[in-house]
Amino acid sequence: MAIDLDSLSPKQLSELIHRANQRQHEIQRERAAEVREKILALAHKEGFTIDQLFGARPAKRRVKPKYRNPAAPDETWTGRGKQPRWFSAALRAGKKEQELLIG
């Protein structure tokens, strides 16, 4: 299939590039899935699990919330990252951080 690139408008060329990139990613995902299935089948055939061969992934550790919004108790914050709006608003309204702490 030959495509005459010189005859394409900039919009058509951009669309062609976009579609080609999408197809390339699809092919990579399909190939990765095939390889993954082969590895799983070989491991199973040899009597192993993937965890036995490569180790189990550690579970992500969740950080417990440290602060609770008194106006909406389902809203919490761990104290990490950017302050939520409710926390900043409570401080501006005169609340102290200690008043927002979870028991």
Buried (B, 14 or more C-beta within 10 A) or exposed (E): EEEEEEEEEEEEBEEEEEEEEEEEEEEEEEEEEEEEEEEEEEBEEEEEEBEEEEEEEEEEEEEEEBBBBEEEEEBBBEBEEEEBEBBEEBBEEEEEEEEBEEE
